[in-house]
């Protein structure tokens, strides 16, 4: 991916909920620097760990190009984003640091 939008390693492992893989709409993005898989991508449903599949950050960017808007998140920042239902804009849900 020549114009990879996110500063982190394209091969970094991420978690994507199985509902997104089946065509559900992306609703939540969690950036959790203390976790093995720093980025988590989820739909609006409730999730168990078993609902998640591992992919690379590059694959996630291909599947959900809109996450490129979150490219400036510092690697050590714990933050969640919720996508506005009507606007498609990302809203900070929680920040620490």
Secondary structure, DSSP 8 states (H G I E B T S, - for coil): -TT--SSS-TT-EEEEEHHHHTT----EEEE-TTSSS-EEEE-SS---GGGEEEEEHHHHHHH-GGGGGGTT--TT-EEEEEE-TTT--EEEEEEE-
